[in-house]
Amino acid sequence: MTNKNSDLEKKIDSIGDLIDLQKLHNNCIVCDHEIINSNLYKRFRICPSCRYHYTTTLRRKIAIISDRGSFREINKWIESRNTTDFSPKNSYKERFTNDKKRTNLNEAVITGECLIGGNRSVLIILDSSFLGGTMGLVVGEKISLALEYAGKNKLPAVGIITSSGKRFQDGILSLHQMAKTVISTKLVKKNNNPFIVILGNPCTGPVFSSFASMADIIFSEPKAHLGFASLGELREVENNHIYEDHLSEFYLDNGQIDKIIERHEIKNEITTILSLISTNLLLKSKQKYNNKKFVKKNPKQTINIARNRKRPTSKYYLKNLFTNFVELHGDRISNEDKSIILGLGKISGQTVVIAAQEKSFLLENKKYTMGEITPSGFRKAIRGAKLAESLNLCFITLIDSLGPQIGTLNEKQGLASSISNCINEISNINVPSISIIIGEGISESAIAFSVTDRTLMMENSIYASVKPEAAAKIETNEIEGIDDIANALKLTALDCKKIGVIDEIIQEPIKGAHDNPKETIKLVEKSLIYELSNLNKISSYSLVKNRYNKIRNTGEYSNKYKSNFIKEINYLGKGIKNSIQSFRIKKDSK
Ligand SMILES: [Zn+2]
């Protein structure tokens, strides 16, 4: 299946030659639609028909993202020295001078401070119209200075980036700009501020493999060519490369970027995120749970309610429990697992990061999944936990899955290690964390997401180390054994509370969450507000320490084990004492 040179590739290749960015086209070069009178084309350089995003000037990009008149350039004085110092070739000097004249810029990057939807931010615009947007000594320095400026002034940093190729004329120093810019991103994150980038066409080479990929959130314009290698390099090594495999859509499907956004929507999207993060409201409420006495339930019936087709899944909670929810995608390594929905949202005004297991969604083959989680899903949750930590926000997980997805491909991608890493990372974050089992909390999918400060369980949800049917099959070789097994598994909320594997039970409407989802949301919201209010008071040092102790001592067995352990130590101690004594006696008698 090769698609050596698709029509799109040919067309876009020919557009690449049109470097006169000011020139307006009457008709779209890709689809021939008349665009000259279209507002979308005039303002944003987007074809209203085929949505092709034309290259645009750096100054237009500033106007598109920042509030009118708010941009103030910083470090303007830093300019490249006489370029012949760097390069033995005159062609470079000539290109440099030409690009300066053509673009009216001094370098490929402009940095500054601006308002984005009223949020003070540092803006870094790196543009391929000037020497391909390559990163030489000056470009790297200006990017690092801007990131440091964001760090010093406690501001978020936003990058709009197109770049392709290497500024090899700067020699080994151009390579070192990669390291310099990567380490500078830490300074933005140190103050719990985000670094967000929007990649345009193209974004390849050292820029994509350095600071651009360090962003907390990575957006891309549609059909942008992304990657480590440029198209030219790819053509040299793979004469059968598939052009579409190097576009942003492919990177989204493979978990490398968060979202594809059309240019005219970028400002809104960034404003929503910046507004979410800049809110530092922390909930304070004393309203406790209803002091409801939960009665013992028939496990089989509970399983049926937990699996009721109409029972709200994570999607319902995300839509109705949280406001301004912004979904993020991908594990940044290899895939996008749709069984995990990751994002930022607000509950009663407090911003949180949520990683939710979505049990029921339609696959491409029109089959429903049961939320089995792949290695990418676990890694996506880790990303969420790390993001919460980086932005100093509470991390919430919603649990509803039949377990990890079994398969050779998942083994190859490190399913086991992704689970252990997920447990390790989530249990170790220095911000408050809460997990809620909303439906079925089965096996490793449940434990990996429940190593939180508080573990809550909906009244009719179940929590078990294995799917009850699977346990019945193993134990009795018959599915009919499920009644006994369900009892033995202690999977109801009340049982789990007694054993000590969860902290609280959240009440459901009388017949179950499916019977009145709206009331369910109110009940969950009340519990979450109460838990968040309590956790907000605790220092991060104590959170991590308490969480360690909680996980370490979970369950009634731990206490039994502890006393046995003490007995054993004493016994061993005595044994050692005795053996030393007998050794001494033997020695003395010699
Ligand atoms: Zn078009």
Residues whose N, C-alpha, C, O or C-beta is under 5 A from the ligand:
A	BS01	ZN	C28 V30 C31 D32 H33 C47 S49 C50 R51 Y52
